Structure formats: C-alpha cells, structure tokens
Amino acid sequence: MQTVTSSPEATEALAAELARRLGPGDVVAVSGELGAGKTTFVRGAVRALGVAGPVSSPTFTIGHRYDAPVPVAHLDLYRLAGLDPEEWGDLEPYFDGTIAFVEWPEHGGEWLPAARAVVTLEHVDESHRNVRIACDLGL
C-alpha cells in the first residue's frame, strides 16, 4: 500500500490502522531519512496499542519498552554501525513477547527478526509524506 499523508495526525492515524492488525512477536521495520516522520508513525501505532504516556524517539537510549495489553518495544538503531553478538544480547529482550517497531532497521543487519511489516516514509514537501507499507495484513 502507498499513500501520501498531509499532517502528523494523518501519519499517526495510518500507523494506528496498521497497529490494530499486529500481535505479539510482530516486528515493524520503519525506514526513512532524518525528519521523514518515523517516530511520528511509531507514536501513532504505540498509542493505538494502548500506551497513554509520552512516546519519544529512543535515539540516545536505543530502545524503549512500553506497558500495554501487549507490550510494545520501540528501537532506534541510528547510532549503531551494525550489531555484534554482545549488542544483540542487549537488544534481544525488546523482541520477547512484544510488538516491536524498529527505526533504522538497516543498521541491525541480519540480527533482527524478520519484519511482519516494512514501512518507508519519504518527504514530499514540508507537510506531506509518502508512506509505503509492505505487509500481508490487508492494508
């Protein structure tokens, strides 16, 4: 599926639609250049999954885990150049029984579990984003 969103709220609403189709163990890879709306997309999904508190990019902490009916993990691998076994050991718990959203998944190499959905965001202009979602979830 491919669409253009015209606001952060529209990007979040699209993410919420995807989130309602996810379950424990699902991984969503979220790619795009800096400022394309990756964290905005994840915020919409995390809210739809039942998280009421603040949702921010974990760029400097690598990951956040949120309590929800199904726990939600949000990872940002931007600062990693690739994973080694020790780093994977630190990240692996984020995938245990969660719905996991991974920004900059290309930095995780082959260590990351297979993605159930692949989301790509691109700038169209200052307020519009082209959003592509590849998945088998009926979007």
DSSP file (Angstrom, degrees, kcal/mol; ACC not computed):
  #  RESIDUE AA STRUCTURE BP1 BP2  ACC     N-H-->O    O-->H-N    N-H-->O    O-->H-N    TCO  KAPPA ALPHA  PHI   PSI    X-CA   Y-CA   Z-CA
    1    1 A M              0   0    0      0, 0.0   132,-2.8     0, 0.0     2,-0.4   0.000 360.0 360.0 360.0 144.9    0.0    0.0    0.0
    2    2 A Q  E     +A  132   0A   0    130,-0.2     2,-0.3     2,-0.0   130,-0.2  -0.999 360.0 154.1-140.6 136.0    1.2    3.5   -0.7
    3    3 A T  E     -A  131   0A   0    128,-2.3   128,-3.4    -2,-0.4     2,-0.5  -0.963  36.8-121.6-152.2 165.7   -0.4    6.8    0.3
    4    4 A V  E     -A  130   0A   0     -2,-0.3     2,-0.3   126,-0.2   126,-0.2  -0.972  23.8-155.6-113.8 126.0    0.5   10.4    0.9
    5    5 A T  E     -A  129   0A   0    124,-2.8   124,-2.2    -2,-0.5    -2,-0.0  -0.757   6.3-158.3 -99.4 150.5   -0.3   11.9    4.4
    6    6 A S        +     0   0    0     -2,-0.3    -1,-0.1   122,-0.2     3,-0.1   0.357  69.8  17.8-111.3   4.7   -0.8   15.6    4.8
    7    7 A S  S  > S-     0   0    0      1,-0.1     4,-2.0   122,-0.1     5,-0.2  -0.981  79.2-102.7-163.7 162.0   -0.1   16.0    8.5
    8    8 A P  H  > S+     0   0    0      0, 0.0     4,-2.6     0, 0.0     5,-0.2   0.892 121.9  56.0 -57.9 -37.9    1.5   14.3   11.5
    9    9 A E  H  > S+     0   0    0      1,-0.2     4,-2.2     2,-0.2     5,-0.1   0.881 106.3  49.1 -63.1 -38.2   -2.0   13.4   12.7
   10   10 A A  H  > S+     0   0    0      2,-0.2     4,-2.0     1,-0.2    -1,-0.2   0.875 110.9  50.4 -68.6 -37.0   -2.7   11.6    9.3
   11   11 A T  H  X S+     0   0    0     -4,-2.0     4,-2.0     2,-0.2    -2,-0.2   0.915 111.5  48.5 -65.2 -42.8    0.6    9.7    9.6
   12   12 A E  H  X S+     0   0    0     -4,-2.6     4,-2.2     1,-0.2    -2,-0.2   0.892 109.3  52.9 -63.9 -39.7   -0.3    8.6   13.1
   13   13 A A  H  X S+     0   0    0     -4,-2.2     4,-1.7     2,-0.2    -1,-0.2   0.893 108.6  49.9 -64.3 -39.6   -3.8    7.5   12.0
   14   14 A L  H  X S+     0   0    0     -4,-2.0     4,-1.7     1,-0.2    -1,-0.2   0.911 110.7  50.0 -63.6 -42.3   -2.3    5.4    9.3
   15   15 A A  H  X S+     0   0    0     -4,-2.0     4,-2.8     1,-0.2    -2,-0.2   0.881 106.6  55.5 -63.2 -38.6    0.1    3.8   11.8
   16   16 A A  H  X S+     0   0    0     -4,-2.2     4,-1.9     1,-0.2    -1,-0.2   0.883 104.0  54.6 -62.6 -38.3   -2.9    3.1   14.1
   17   17 A E  H  < S+     0   0    0     -4,-1.7     4,-0.3     1,-0.2    -1,-0.2   0.921 111.7  44.0 -60.4 -44.1   -4.6    1.2   11.3
   18   18 A L  H >< S+     0   0    0     -4,-1.7     3,-2.0     1,-0.2     4,-0.3   0.933 109.5  56.9 -64.5 -45.7   -1.5   -1.0   10.9
   19   19 A A  H >< S+     0   0    0     -4,-2.8     3,-1.9     1,-0.3    -2,-0.2   0.846  96.4  62.8 -57.8 -37.7   -1.1   -1.4   14.7
   20   20 A R  T 3< S+     0   0    0     -4,-1.9    -1,-0.3     1,-0.3    -2,-0.2   0.645 103.0  51.8 -64.8 -12.6   -4.6   -2.8   15.1
   21   21 A R  T <  S+     0   0    0     -3,-2.0    -1,-0.3    -4,-0.3    -2,-0.2   0.417  94.3  94.7-100.8  -0.6   -3.6   -5.8   12.9
   22   22 A L    <   -     0   0    0     -3,-1.9    77,-0.1    -4,-0.3     3,-0.0  -0.521  49.1-175.7 -95.4 159.2   -0.4   -6.7   14.8
   23   23 A G    >   -     0   0    0     -2,-0.2     3,-2.1    75,-0.1    -2,-0.0  -0.860  42.8 -51.1-141.6 177.4    0.2   -9.2   17.5
   24   24 A P  T 3  S+     0   0    0      0, 0.0    75,-0.2     0, 0.0    74,-0.1  -0.221 122.5  24.3 -54.1 135.6    2.9  -10.5   19.9
   25   25 A G  T 3  S+     0   0    0     73,-3.0     2,-0.2     1,-0.3    74,-0.2   0.264  88.9 132.4  92.1 -10.9    6.1  -11.3   18.1
   26   26 A D    <   -     0   0    0     -3,-2.1    74,-2.6    72,-0.2     2,-0.4  -0.523  39.8-158.9 -76.9 141.9    5.4   -9.0   15.2
   27   27 A V  E     -b  100   0A   0     87,-0.3    89,-2.9    -2,-0.2    90,-1.5  -0.971   3.6-161.3-120.8 134.6    8.2   -6.6   14.1
   28   28 A V  E     -bc 101 117A   0     72,-3.1    74,-2.9    -2,-0.4     2,-0.5  -0.973   8.2-151.8-118.1 118.2    7.7   -3.5   12.1
   29   29 A A  E     -bc 102 118A   0     88,-2.4    90,-3.5    -2,-0.5     2,-0.5  -0.782  12.0-166.0 -88.8 127.0   10.7   -2.0   10.3
   30   30 A V  E     +bc 103 119A   0     72,-3.0    74,-1.4    -2,-0.5     2,-0.3  -0.947  12.4 175.3-122.2 112.0   10.4    1.8    9.9
   31   31 A S  E     + c   0 120A   0     88,-3.2    90,-2.5    -2,-0.5     2,-0.2  -0.776  15.7 113.8-117.3 158.3   12.8    3.4    7.4
   32   32 A G  E     - c   0 121A   0     -2,-0.3    90,-0.1    88,-0.2     3,-0.1  -0.733  60.2 -74.9 156.1 160.4   13.2    6.9    6.0
   33   33 A E  S >  S-     0   0    0     88,-0.5     3,-1.9    -2,-0.2     5,-0.3  -0.156  71.7 -64.5 -69.4 170.1   15.6    9.8    6.1
   34   34 A L  T 3  S+     0   0    0      1,-0.3    -1,-0.2     2,-0.1     0, 0.0  -0.301 124.6  13.5 -54.6 133.4   16.1   12.1    9.1
   35   35 A G  T 3  S+     0   0    0     -3,-0.1    -1,-0.3     1,-0.1    -2,-0.1   0.550  86.8 123.3  79.0   7.8   12.9   14.0    9.7
   36   36 A A  S <  S-     0   0    0     -3,-1.9    86,-0.1    85,-0.1    -2,-0.1   0.667  88.4 -95.9 -78.1 -15.1   10.7   11.9    7.5
   37   37 A G  S  > S+     0   0    0     -4,-0.2     4,-2.6    84,-0.1     5,-0.2   0.633  76.5 139.2 112.7  18.3    8.3   11.0   10.2
   38   38 A K  H  > S+     0   0    0     -5,-0.3     4,-2.5     1,-0.2     5,-0.2   0.944  79.8  42.5 -60.2 -49.5    9.4    7.6   11.5
   39   39 A T  H  > S+     0   0    0      1,-0.2     4,-2.8     2,-0.2    -1,-0.2   0.867 112.5  54.7 -68.0 -34.8    8.9    8.5   15.2
   40   40 A T  H  > S+     0   0    0      2,-0.2     4,-1.9     1,-0.2    -1,-0.2   0.926 109.5  47.9 -60.8 -44.5    5.6   10.1   14.4
   41   41 A F  H  X S+     0   0    0     -4,-2.6     4,-1.8     1,-0.2    -2,-0.2   0.944 113.1  47.1 -60.9 -48.8    4.5    6.9   12.7
   42   42 A V  H  X S+     0   0    0     -4,-2.5     4,-3.1     1,-0.2     5,-0.2   0.901 108.0  56.9 -62.0 -40.4    5.6    4.8   15.6
   43   43 A R  H  X S+     0   0    0     -4,-2.8     4,-2.4     1,-0.2    -1,-0.2   0.914 106.5  49.5 -57.5 -44.1    3.8    7.2   18.1
   44   44 A G  H  X S+     0   0    0     -4,-1.9     4,-1.8     1,-0.2    -1,-0.2   0.895 113.8  45.6 -62.7 -40.2    0.5    6.7   16.3
   45   45 A A  H  X S+     0   0    0     -4,-1.8     4,-1.3     2,-0.2    -2,-0.2   0.926 112.2  50.1 -68.2 -45.3    1.0    2.9   16.4
   46   46 A V  H  <>S+     0   0    0     -4,-3.1     5,-1.8     1,-0.2     3,-0.3   0.902 110.3  50.4 -62.7 -42.1    2.0    2.8   20.0
   47   47 A R  H ><5S+     0   0    0     -4,-2.4     3,-1.8    -5,-0.2    -1,-0.2   0.920 108.2  52.8 -60.9 -43.9   -1.0    4.9   21.1
   48   48 A A  H 3<5S+     0   0    0     -4,-1.8    -1,-0.2     1,-0.3    -2,-0.2   0.766 103.8  58.4 -64.0 -24.6   -3.3    2.6   19.2
   49   49 A L  T 3<5S-     0   0    0     -4,-1.3    21,-0.5    -3,-0.3    -1,-0.3   0.403 130.1 -91.2 -87.5   2.7   -1.8   -0.3   21.1
   50   50 A G  T < 5S+     0   0    0     -3,-1.8     2,-0.6     1,-0.3    -3,-0.2   0.574  77.5 139.2 106.8  10.6   -2.8    1.3   24.4
   51   51 A V      < +     0   0    0     -5,-1.8    -1,-0.3     1,-0.1    17,-0.1  -0.787  19.9 175.2 -91.1 123.4    0.1    3.4   25.5
   52   52 A A        +     0   0    0     -2,-0.6    -1,-0.1     2,-0.1     3,-0.1   0.706  51.4  81.9 -99.4 -23.7   -1.0    6.7   27.0
   53   53 A G  S    S-     0   0    0      1,-0.2    -2,-0.0    -6,-0.0    13,-0.0   0.009  96.1 -55.0 -75.7-176.3    2.3    8.2   28.2
   54   54 A P        -     0   0    0      0, 0.0     2,-0.5     0, 0.0    -1,-0.2  -0.289  46.4-159.5 -61.6 142.4    4.9   10.1   26.3
   55   55 A V        +     0   0    0     -3,-0.1     2,-0.3    -4,-0.0   -12,-0.1  -0.973  23.4 159.9-125.8 113.5    6.3    8.4   23.2
   56   56 A S        -     0   0    0     -2,-0.5     8,-0.0   -13,-0.0   -16,-0.0  -0.859  47.0 -82.6-131.5 165.5    9.6    9.8   22.0
   57   57 A S        -     0   0    0     -2,-0.3     3,-0.4     1,-0.1     6,-0.1  -0.484  28.5-148.2 -68.5 132.3   12.5    8.6   19.9
   58   58 A P    >>  +     0   0    0      0, 0.0     4,-2.4     0, 0.0     3,-0.6  -0.070  51.2 136.1 -89.7  36.1   14.9    6.4   21.8
   59   59 A T  T 34 S+     0   0    0      1,-0.3    20,-0.3     2,-0.2    17,-0.0   0.868  76.2  35.1 -51.8 -44.1   17.9    7.6   19.7
   60   60 A F  T 34 S+     0   0    0     -3,-0.4    -1,-0.3     1,-0.2    -3,-0.0   0.620 126.3  38.8 -91.6 -12.3   20.2    8.1   22.7
   61   61 A T  T <4 S-     0   0    0     -3,-0.6     2,-1.5    -4,-0.1    -2,-0.2   0.472  95.5-138.2-110.4  -5.8   19.0    5.1   24.7
   62   62 A I  S  < S+     0   0    0     -4,-2.4    14,-2.7    14,-0.1     2,-0.3  -0.228  73.2  30.1  75.4 -42.7   18.5    2.7   21.7
   63   63 A G  E     -D   75   0A   0     -2,-1.5     2,-0.4    12,-0.2    12,-0.2  -0.997  51.8-165.4-150.8 151.2   15.2    1.4   23.0
   64   64 A H  E     -D   74   0A   0     10,-2.3    10,-2.7    -2,-0.3     2,-0.4  -0.961  12.1-156.5-124.4 146.6   12.0    1.9   25.0
   65   65 A R  E     -D   73   0A   0     -2,-0.4     2,-0.4     8,-0.2     8,-0.2  -0.996  12.8-160.3-124.1 128.3    9.6   -0.7   26.2
   66   66 A Y  E     -D   72   0A   0      6,-3.7     6,-2.3    -2,-0.4     2,-0.4  -0.870  17.7-124.2-111.9 139.5    6.1    0.3   26.9
   67   67 A D        +     0   0    0     -2,-0.4     3,-0.0     4,-0.2    -2,-0.0  -0.670  50.9 136.5 -78.1 132.5    3.5   -1.4   29.1
   68   68 A A  S    S-     0   0    0     -2,-0.4   -18,-0.1   -17,-0.1   -17,-0.1  -0.924  75.0 -77.4-160.3 172.8    0.3   -2.2   27.1
   69   69 A P  S    S+     0   0    0      0, 0.0   -19,-0.1     0, 0.0    -1,-0.0   0.901 136.3  24.3 -49.7 -41.8   -2.1   -5.1   26.8
   70   70 A V  S    S-     0   0    0    -21,-0.5    29,-0.2    -3,-0.0    28,-0.1  -0.996 109.8-112.6-115.4 121.2    0.7   -6.5   24.5
   71   71 A P        -     0   0    0      0, 0.0    28,-1.9     0, 0.0     2,-0.4  -0.166  31.2-145.9 -54.4 146.4    4.0   -4.9   25.5
   72   72 A V  E     -De  66  99A   0     -6,-2.3    -6,-3.7    26,-0.2     2,-0.4  -0.952   9.7-161.9-120.4 133.9    5.4   -2.6   22.8
   73   73 A A  E     -De  65 100A   0     26,-2.3    28,-2.6    -2,-0.4     2,-0.4  -0.916   2.2-168.5-113.6 142.8    9.1   -2.0   22.0
   74   74 A H  E     -De  64 101A   0    -10,-2.7   -10,-2.3    -2,-0.4     2,-0.4  -0.961  10.9-178.3-132.3 113.3   10.5    1.0   20.1
   75   75 A L  E     -De  63 102A   0     26,-3.1    28,-3.3    -2,-0.4     2,-0.5  -0.879  15.8-164.9-114.7 145.9   14.1    0.8   19.0
   76   76 A D  E     + e   0 103A   0    -14,-2.7     3,-0.4    -2,-0.4    28,-0.2  -0.944   7.1 179.2-128.2 108.2   16.1    3.4   17.1
   77   77 A L    >   +     0   0    0     26,-2.3     3,-1.9    -2,-0.5    27,-0.1   0.221  45.2 116.2 -95.3  14.4   19.3    1.9   15.6
   78   78 A Y  T 3  S+     0   0    0      1,-0.3    -1,-0.2   -16,-0.1    26,-0.1   0.855  75.6  50.3 -52.0 -41.5   20.5    5.1   14.0
   79   79 A R  T 3  S+     0   0    0     -3,-0.4     2,-0.3   -20,-0.3    -1,-0.3   0.522  93.8  91.3 -80.7  -4.9   23.6    5.3   16.2
   80   80 A L    <   -     0   0    0     -3,-1.9     3,-0.1     1,-0.1    -3,-0.0  -0.720  56.3-162.8 -93.3 141.2   24.7    1.7   15.5
   81   81 A A  S    S-     0   0    0      1,-0.5     2,-0.2    -2,-0.3    -1,-0.1   0.511  75.6 -42.5 -93.5  -6.8   27.0    0.8   12.7
   82   82 A G        -     0   0    0     -5,-0.1    -1,-0.5    27,-0.0     2,-0.4  -0.753  68.7 -91.9 154.3 161.2   26.0   -2.8   12.8
   83   83 A L        -     0   0    0     -2,-0.2    27,-0.1    -3,-0.1    28,-0.0  -0.783  27.4-167.4-103.7 142.9   25.3   -5.3   15.5
   84   84 A D     >  -     0   0    0     -2,-0.4     4,-2.6    27,-0.0     5,-0.2  -0.722  45.5 -92.2-112.8 172.6   27.7   -7.8   17.1
   85   85 A P  H  > S+     0   0    0      0, 0.0     4,-1.9     0, 0.0     5,-0.1   0.854 125.3  51.0 -56.0 -37.4   26.7  -10.7   19.3
   86   86 A E  H  > S+     0   0    0      2,-0.2     4,-1.2     1,-0.2    -3,-0.0   0.929 111.4  46.5 -67.0 -44.6   27.1   -8.7   22.5
   87   87 A E  H  > S+     0   0    0      1,-0.2     4,-1.5     2,-0.2     3,-0.4   0.898 110.1  54.0 -64.0 -39.8   25.0   -5.8   21.2
   88   88 A W  H  X S+     0   0    0     -4,-2.6     4,-2.8     1,-0.2     3,-0.2   0.900 102.8  58.1 -61.3 -38.6   22.3   -8.2   20.0
   89   89 A G  H  < S+     0   0    0     -4,-1.9    -1,-0.2     1,-0.2    -2,-0.2   0.851 106.2  49.0 -58.1 -34.8   22.2   -9.7   23.5
   90   90 A D  H  < S+     0   0    0     -4,-1.2    -1,-0.2    -3,-0.4    -2,-0.2   0.818 117.7  40.1 -72.6 -31.3   21.3   -6.2   24.8
   91   91 A L  H >< S+     0   0    0     -4,-1.5     3,-2.0    -3,-0.2     4,-0.4   0.756  92.7  83.5 -89.7 -26.7   18.5   -5.8   22.2
   92   92 A E  G >< S+     0   0    0     -4,-2.8     3,-2.0     1,-0.3     4,-0.4   0.829  82.5  61.1 -51.8 -41.2   17.0   -9.3   22.2
   93   93 A P  G >  S+     0   0    0      0, 0.0     3,-1.0     0, 0.0    -1,-0.3   0.782  92.3  67.9 -59.9 -24.5   14.8   -8.7   25.2
   94   94 A Y  G <  S+     0   0    0     -3,-2.0    -2,-0.2     1,-0.2   -21,-0.1   0.741 102.5  46.4 -64.8 -20.5   13.0   -5.9   23.3
   95   95 A F  G X  S+     0   0    0     -3,-2.0     2,-1.0    -4,-0.4     3,-0.5   0.486  82.5 112.1 -99.0  -5.0   11.6   -8.6   21.0
   96   96 A D  T <  S-     0   0    0     -3,-1.0     3,-0.1    -4,-0.4    -1,-0.0  -0.596 104.0 -27.5 -78.8 100.4   10.5  -11.0   23.7
   97   97 A G  T 3  S+     0   0    0     -2,-1.0    -1,-0.2     1,-0.2     2,-0.2   0.629 114.0 113.3  74.2  15.3    6.7  -11.1   23.6
   98   98 A T  S <  S-     0   0    0     -3,-0.5   -73,-3.0   -74,-0.1     2,-0.6  -0.559  74.4-117.2-108.4 172.0    6.3   -7.6   22.3
   99   99 A I  E     - e   0  72A   0    -28,-1.9   -26,-2.3   -75,-0.2     2,-0.4  -0.987  46.5-156.7-100.5 118.3    5.1   -5.8   19.2
  100  100 A A  E     -be  27  73A   0    -74,-2.6   -72,-3.1    -2,-0.6     2,-0.5  -0.857  18.5-165.2-111.4 131.9    8.4   -4.2   18.1
  101  101 A F  E     -be  28  74A   0    -28,-2.6   -26,-3.1    -2,-0.4     2,-0.6  -0.959  11.6-165.3-110.9 127.2    8.9   -1.1   16.0
  102  102 A V  E     -be  29  75A   0    -74,-2.9   -72,-3.0    -2,-0.5     2,-0.3  -0.937   5.2-160.0-122.8 111.2   12.5   -0.6   14.7
  103  103 A E  E    S+be  30  76A   0    -28,-3.3   -26,-2.3    -2,-0.6   -72,-0.2  -0.663  82.3  14.8 -83.2 145.4   13.7    2.7   13.2
  104  104 A W  S >  S+     0   0    0    -74,-1.4     3,-1.9    -2,-0.3    -1,-0.2   0.919  74.9 171.3  57.7  48.6   16.8    2.5   11.0
  105  105 A P  G >   +     0   0    0      0, 0.0     3,-2.0     0, 0.0     4,-0.4   0.759  66.0  73.6 -62.4 -23.7   16.5   -1.4   10.7
  106  106 A E  G >  S+     0   0    0      1,-0.3     3,-0.7     2,-0.2    -2,-0.1   0.739  88.6  62.0 -62.5 -20.4   19.2   -1.4    8.1
  107  107 A H  G <  S+     0   0    0     -3,-1.9    -1,-0.3     1,-0.2   -24,-0.1   0.588  94.2  63.7 -79.7  -9.9   21.7   -0.8   10.9
  108  108 A G  G X  S-     0   0    0     -3,-2.0     3,-1.5    -4,-0.2     4,-0.4   0.569  84.9-167.8 -89.4  -9.9   20.7   -4.0   12.6
  109  109 A G  G X   -     0   0    0     -3,-0.7     3,-0.6    -4,-0.4    -1,-0.2  -0.238  60.2 -26.6  58.1-143.1   21.9   -6.2    9.7
  110  110 A E  G 3  S+     0   0    0      1,-0.2    -1,-0.2   -27,-0.1     4,-0.1   0.393 121.4  83.6 -87.6   3.2   20.9   -9.8    9.8
  111  111 A W  G <  S+     0   0    0     -3,-1.5    -1,-0.2     2,-0.1    -2,-0.2   0.806  70.4  91.2 -75.6 -29.3   20.5   -9.9   13.6
  112  112 A L  S <  S-     0   0    0     -3,-0.6     3,-0.1    -4,-0.4   -85,-0.0  -0.349  85.0-108.7 -70.1 145.3   17.0   -8.5   13.6
  113  113 A P        -     0   0    0      0, 0.0    -1,-0.1     0, 0.0    -2,-0.1  -0.307  51.9 -79.7 -63.2 157.6   14.0  -10.8   13.4
  114  114 A A        -     0   0    0      1,-0.1     2,-0.3    -4,-0.1   -87,-0.3  -0.323  50.7-116.8 -60.3 139.8   12.1  -10.8   10.1
  115  115 A A        -     0   0    0      1,-0.1   -87,-0.2    -3,-0.1     3,-0.1  -0.617  15.1-159.5 -82.2 136.0    9.7   -7.9    9.8
  116  116 A R  S    S+     0   0    0    -89,-2.9    20,-0.6    -2,-0.3     2,-0.3   0.782  87.0  20.4 -78.6 -30.9    6.0   -8.5    9.5
  117  117 A A  E     -cF  28 135A   0    -90,-1.5   -88,-2.4    18,-0.2     2,-0.5  -0.997  67.6-155.1-139.5 142.6    5.6   -5.1    8.0
  118  118 A V  E     -cF  29 134A   0     16,-2.4    16,-2.8    -2,-0.3     2,-0.4  -0.979  14.6-169.2-119.8 119.8    8.1   -2.8    6.3
  119  119 A V  E     -cF  30 133A   0    -90,-3.5   -88,-3.2    -2,-0.5     2,-0.4  -0.919   4.1-173.1-112.9 131.9    7.2    1.0    6.4
  120  120 A T  E     -cF  31 132A   0     12,-2.5    12,-2.6    -2,-0.4     2,-0.4  -0.992   3.5-167.3-126.2 127.2    9.1    3.5    4.3
  121  121 A L  E     -cF  32 131A   0    -90,-2.5   -88,-0.5    -2,-0.4     2,-0.3  -0.920   7.0-179.7-114.5 139.3    8.5    7.3    4.8
  122  122 A E  E     - F   0 130A   0      8,-2.0     8,-2.6    -2,-0.4     2,-0.2  -0.990  31.7-108.7-136.4 145.1    9.7    9.9    2.4
  123  123 A H  E     + F   0 129A   0     -2,-0.3     6,-0.2     6,-0.2     3,-0.1  -0.528  31.2 171.7 -66.8 132.9    9.4   13.7    2.3
  124  124 A V  S    S-     0   0    0      4,-2.5     2,-0.2     1,-0.7    -1,-0.2   0.713  74.0 -40.4-100.1 -49.3    7.1   15.0   -0.4
  125  125 A D  S    S-     0   0    0      3,-1.4    -1,-0.7     0, 0.0     3,-0.2  -0.834  85.3 -60.2-156.4-166.0    7.3   18.6    0.9
  126  126 A E  S    S+     0   0    0     -2,-0.2     3,-0.0     1,-0.2    -3,-0.0   0.830 133.4  21.9 -59.3 -34.4    7.3   20.2    4.4
  127  127 A S  S    S+     0   0    0   -120,-0.0     2,-0.4    -4,-0.0    -1,-0.2   0.531 111.0  77.0-112.5  -6.9    3.9   18.8    5.4
  128  128 A H        -     0   0    0     -3,-0.2    -4,-2.5  -122,-0.1    -3,-1.4  -0.860  53.4-169.4-112.2 141.2    3.3   15.8    3.2
  129  129 A R  E     -AF   5 123A   0   -124,-2.2  -124,-2.8    -2,-0.4     2,-0.6  -0.988  19.5-138.5-127.4 135.5    4.9   12.3    3.5
  130  130 A N  E     -AF   4 122A   0     -8,-2.6    -8,-2.0    -2,-0.4     2,-0.5  -0.827  28.0-166.6 -86.1 123.5    4.8    9.5    1.0
  131  131 A V  E     -AF   3 121A   0   -128,-3.4  -128,-2.3    -2,-0.6     2,-0.5  -0.962   9.7-172.7-121.1 123.4    4.2    6.3    3.1
  132  132 A R  E     -AF   2 120A   0    -12,-2.6   -12,-2.5    -2,-0.5     2,-0.5  -0.953   1.8-171.2-113.3 132.4    4.7    2.8    1.7
  133  133 A I  E     - F   0 119A   0   -132,-2.8     2,-0.6    -2,-0.5   -14,-0.2  -0.976   3.2-169.4-125.4 117.9    3.7   -0.2    3.8
  134  134 A A  E     + F   0 118A   0    -16,-2.8   -16,-2.4    -2,-0.5     2,-0.3  -0.933  36.4 116.5-106.8 117.6    4.6   -3.7    2.6
  135  135 A C  E     - F   0 117A   0     -2,-0.6     3,-0.2   -18,-0.2   -18,-0.2  -0.970  66.8-119.0-165.5 172.4    2.9   -6.4    4.6
  136  136 A D  S    S+     0   0    0    -20,-0.6   -19,-0.1    -2,-0.3    -2,-0.0  -0.098  82.0 103.8-110.1  32.3    0.4   -9.3    4.4
  137  137 A L  S    S-     0   0    0    -21,-0.1    -1,-0.1     0, 0.0   -20,-0.0   0.227  95.5-101.9-104.5  13.0   -2.0   -7.7    6.9
  138  138 A G              0   0    0     -3,-0.2    -2,-0.1     1,-0.1     0, 0.0   0.782 360.0 360.0  77.0  27.8   -4.7   -6.4    4.5
  139  139 A L              0   0    0     -4,-0.1    -1,-0.1    -6,-0.1    -6,-0.1   0.438 360.0 360.0 -86.9 360.0   -3.8   -2.7    4.3
